[in-house]
Amino acid sequence: MTAQDRPSLNAAQRRALLAADDGSGEVKGSRSVLDALIGSCLAVAHGRRGAVYLTPAGRAVRADLAAAATHAARADGSTEPGAFRPASGDGQAGLPTEPGERRREVVQAWAGLLEVRRLNGEGGTPAPWELARPERAVALALEAAGIPASGFDGRRRVWSGYCVSAGQESAEVRVGWRGPDAFEARCEAAARLEECRTVLVAAGWDAQLYQRSGGEHFLAVMVPRVPRT
């Protein structure tokens, strides 16, 4: 069964699949959940007591769900010491020194996030994992698109790039453009932040470019108020 052929699952059905017994594949849940899984050919009733078990297709989907959850946990960085963290532009401590290695990690994390969206039925909009940690999600989208993050060695800026931080509102993320030369970074900020805005809008975020009274540009990033079709 290919990714395109797999049925759309609601939250209760995904939970039932993930909770299925590792060895026997027995699935438990409400009658409606079990019937839906059987109807989707992900499970089958067997035996006199009518117990429900995963089919090979059901085991494959369960494996996808588990893998997506693992990717999300690694990107969160809360369950594994030294796990992947998107570059925010406020520091590079702990990132691999080999660019190719870093790029592979970014590509893997972004692919995992897209899989989380697919499995949660979010399509082109941020999934619950992203909404719970929007700064990291925004940083990952930008880094995955190849836009550089500002380098900060703990004392000073060492190269120019985006800088992600919390916004003034609870659900808002701010994206600025910083660099070793503050004047040069300010001059290129509008054009570079417009690139960031294009990436974030394509990734399902609502991003607007603003200019402060002092001339500094920044992006205000939020979840779209109206779901996209």
Secondary structure, 3 states (H helix, E strand, C coil): CCCCCCCCCCHHHHHHHHCCCCCCCEECCCHHHHHHHHHCCCEEEECCCCEEEECHHHHHHHHHHHHHHHHHHHHHCCCCCCCCCCCCCCCCCCCCCCHHHHHHHHHHHHHHHHHHHHHCCCCCCCCHHHHHCHHHHHHHHHHHCCCCECEECCCCEEECEEEEEECCCCCCEEEEEECCCHHHHHHHHHHHHHHHHHHHHHCCCEEEEEECCCCCEEEEEECCCCCCC
